[in-house]
Amino acid sequence: MKVYVKLYALLRKHHPGPNRSIPMELTLADGATVADLVPALGLDPNFVRTAFVNNEARGLDSPLHDGDQVGLFPPVVGG
């Protein structure tokens, strides 16, 4: 299946570019979850905390489907 992934904040530097605002297309095995995107993108699992699938907040254990749009976010800190 194909999914489209957009990286936000500090994760953007892992987008191969040149236009980091365009989602990346990834091919994954059927039954893959959001968590399966992390190693597929070469990301450190400690730096992915929040995911949106088709504009809805989802857990990293959420299953993906063909054509899903996924946004990945790092941990957020503030004061």
C-alpha positions as MATLAB code, in Angstrom:
seq = 'MKVYVKLYALLRKHHPGPNRSIPMELTLADGATVADLVPALGLDPNFVRTAFVNNEARGLDSPLHDGDQVGLFPPVVGG';
ca = [
       0.000    0.000    0.000;
       1.056    3.602   -0.511;
       0.848    6.269    2.162;
       1.855    9.920    2.080;
       3.908   11.269    4.981;
       4.609   14.837    5.986;
       7.198   15.577    8.666;
       6.811   18.544   10.997;
       9.084   20.689   13.176;
      12.463   19.091   13.919;
      11.565   15.988   11.886;
      11.490   18.011    8.646;
      15.254   17.780    8.288;
      14.805   14.045    7.571;
      12.767   14.748    4.435;
      14.933   14.071    1.371;
      13.831   17.365   -0.207;
      14.171   19.515   -2.122;
      10.656   20.715   -1.179;
      10.118   19.550    2.390;
       6.532   20.777    2.456;
       5.419   18.104   -0.032;
       4.467   14.761    1.550;
       6.702   11.786    0.802;
       5.183    8.723   -0.810;
       6.064    5.458    0.920;
       5.137    1.899    0.064;
       4.425   -0.302    3.080;
       3.197   -3.843    3.586;
      -0.519   -4.325    4.138;
      -1.323   -4.185    7.847;
       1.418   -1.650    8.615;
       0.905    0.788   11.479;
       2.019    4.361   12.060;
       4.901    2.986   14.159;
       6.138    1.053   11.097;
       6.771    4.390    9.379;
       9.475    5.333   11.886;
      12.116    2.765   10.826;
      11.006    3.014    7.189;
      11.936    6.709    7.321;
      15.135    6.122    9.308;
      13.807    8.129   12.254;
      14.765    7.664   15.890;
      11.634    6.288   17.626;
      12.248    8.633   20.573;
      11.630   11.629   18.315;
       8.164   10.701   17.057;
       5.405   11.372   19.585;
       2.302   12.456   17.738;
       0.685   11.343   14.521;
      -2.266   12.547   12.516;
      -3.820   10.205    9.980;
      -6.150   11.896    7.528;
      -6.192   14.966    9.822;
      -7.224   13.014   12.950;
      -4.954   12.421   15.946;
      -3.999    8.752   16.139;
      -1.782    6.535   18.255;
       1.389    5.081   16.843;
      -0.254    1.653   16.947;
      -2.989    2.762   14.515;
      -3.265    0.726   11.324;
      -2.687    2.446    8.001;
      -4.617    2.032    4.773;
      -3.789    2.662    1.151;
      -3.812    6.373    0.379;
      -3.634    7.585    3.995;
      -2.120   11.015    4.637;
       0.102   10.912    7.733;
       1.662   13.793    9.655;
       4.418   12.996   12.148;
       5.439   15.345   14.967;
       8.293   15.301   17.504;
       7.756   15.805   21.236;
       6.626   19.316   22.090;
       8.053   21.227   25.032;
       7.191   24.623   26.304;
       6.898   26.734   29.325;
];
